[in-house]
Amino acid sequence: MKKPMSLLDRLLFAGLIFAGGGFDAYTYIVHNGVFAGMQTGNLIILGIDMGQMKWWAIFDHLIPIFAFMIGIIITRNLQHRFKEEDSINKRQRFVIGIETILLIVVAFIPQNWPAQLSTGIISMVAAAQLQEFRQINGGPFTSFMMTGNLRTMAESFYDGIVKGNIIAMAKGWRMLGVVLAFLFGAISMGAMVPIMGTKTILLAAFFLLCSLIGLQLNPEKRL
């Protein structure tokens, strides 16, 4: 049986999930319906624009798609460089640290610069997070795409309630926490963008910083 997640584990993952919900909410609101992490959404809107021959709009969605792939490649290379078991904590701290720095940079990019620059950077950040953090308590996990997490939650609650599976029930509650944390990140962005404008991305940087501090204080911990 898997060990219950500690409070520290929950807080570390909460920071990642809050940020994950914030990334897409931020770019969707601030950059006219573009997604940073949910590339399925970008591909759908890209297809719609191409089908309607809105050629001037396709680059808004092509750029985050390519930036996302570049972010995956860079992070994968980093994983090969820090592949030893005892260096995973160091690698994860490095990834979160770079994510945080890049988000701070985005917050201070002049508003008269092309919006695609900010979107591209955030997409690379989202890619790094998706590539590096893919498990929660030994099970599959993503801090961006909630479709799989919702499926896991529903299946687990069914097995827990109908089949009396205690482990599945615990998993269902855990997935519910993930979905609610993601929603909280999106709510935070939706509420604060009218107040903070482009600086609202600093909220996501703060969430990541909390996870980074947790890993820094626990060098034996790995997510």
N, C-alpha and C positions, 0 to 999 in steps of 0.2 A: 504494500500500500504506500502511496506517495505521502510524504510528510506534508502536514498543513503549512500553508504559506505563513511566514512570520510577518509581523507588522512592518518590519523594514522592507521585506520583499514587496509587500503590497504598496508601500509608499514609493519604492523605486519604480515599479511598473506603472503606478498612477501618474508619475511625472511623464513617462513616455507616452502614455495613452492620452493624457490631457493635451500634450503637444501635438499628437497625431490628429486629434479632432480639431485642434486650432489651425493647423497648416492649411487644410482644404477650405475651412470656413473663411480664413483670412484671404486667400487668393481668390476665392469665389466672390467675396464681397468687394474687395479692393481692386481686383483686376478683372472685372467683368466676366464672371462665370467660368474662370479657368481653375482647374484643380491642380494642386501641387503633388499629391500622392496618389489619388485615385485616377490612374491613367485610363481605366475603362471609360470613365466619364469623358475624358479628353478625346478618346478615340471615337466615341459616339457623336459628340458635338462636332468633331472634325469631319466625320462622315456626313453629318447633316449639312454642314457648311459647303462641303464639296458637292453634295447632291443638289444643293440650291445655288451652286456656282457663286458662292460668296468668297471669292478667291482672296480678298483682302483680309479675311478673318482667319484663314487657316493657320497662319504663323503663330497666332496667339495660343494655339493648342499643339502645334508641332514642336515648338521650343521646349515646353515642359516635358514632352514625351522623350525627346532626345537628351535633355538635361538629366532626366531620371535614369536613362540607360547609362549615361556617363557616370553618374553617381554610383550605380551598381558596380560598374567595372572598377572604379577607383577603390570602393570598399572591398570588393573581392580581392584585389591585389593586396590590400592592407591585411586581410585575413590570412593570406599566404605568408606574409611577413611576420605575423604574430600568431602562428598556428600552434605553438606549444601550449599545453594545458595550463601551465603556470603563468602564461602571459595573457590569458583571455581577459582578466580583469583590467589589465593595463590597456589592452586594445579597446575594450568597451569604453573605458574612461577617455581614451584618445578620440574615439568616434563621437561621443557625446560632447566633448570639449570643442571639437571642430564644428559640430552642429551649432552649438551655442554661439560661438564666435561669428559664424556666417549669418545667423539670424540677427545678431546685433548689427552687423554690417548692413543688412537689408533695411533695418529700421532707420538708418541714417542716409540711405541713398536718396539724393534729391528727387523731389516729386516730378520735376520736369524731365528726368531721364526716362528712357523707354521702360515701360512696365514689364516688358518681357525679361529684362535683366533680373529684377527681383523675383519674378515667378520662376525663372530658370534656377536661381540659387536655391530657393526654397524646395524645388523639385529634387535637386541634388541632395539636400539635407534629408528629405523624406526617403529618398532611395537608400541613403546610408543607414537610416534607422530601420527600414524594412529589411535590409540585407543582414544587419548585425543582430537584431533582436527578433527571433522567430519562435521562441518557446516561452511558456509560462508554466512553472512547476512541472516541467517535463513534457508538456503537451504543446501542440501547435498553437501559434498565437500571431496575430498581426495587430499593430497599433493604428492601422489605417482602414483596411477594408472590413467592414463590420458584417458583411453578408455571411462569411464563413463562421464568424463568432456567433451570429444570431442562429445559424443552423445548429451549431454545437450546443448552444444554450437550450434550444427547443428540444433537441434530441435527448439531452441530458435530463431535462425536467420530465420528459415522457418516461425515460427509463427509471428515473427516481420515483415518480409518483405511481406509475402503472406497474412497473416491475419490482418496485421496492429496493432498487439499487442505491444504497447509501452513498457510494463513491460517485455515481453519476449525478446524484442530487447535489453533492458538494461542488461538482464541476459546473453544474448549471448555475448555481449561485455565483461561482467565480466568474463565469462568462457574463452574467448579468452585471456584475461589478465593472467588467471591462467595457461593456456597452454604455453603461451610465457614465463612466469616466470619460469616454470618448464624447458623449453628448454634452457633458459639462464643458469640455474644451471648446466645442463648437458654440455653446451658449455664451461662454465668456467672450469669445471673439465677436459674436453678434451683438452683445451688449456694449462692448468697449470700443468697437471701431468708430461709431459716431462721436465718441468722446476723444479718443487718442489718435484716430486716423491711422496712418501708416506705421506709427510707433506701436500699435497694438501687438505686432509680432513679438515684441519684447516679453509679452506674457508667456508665449511658447518657449522663449529662451529661458525664462525663469523656471518653468516646469522642468526643463531639461537640466538646468543647473541644480535643482533639488536632487535629481537622480544621480548626477555627477558627484555631488557631495556625499551622498550615501555610499557610492562605490569607493570613493576616496577614503572614507572613514573605515571601510571594511575591505581591505586589500585581498582577502580570501574569497570574497563574494563574486559571483558571476551571474549575469542575467541570461 
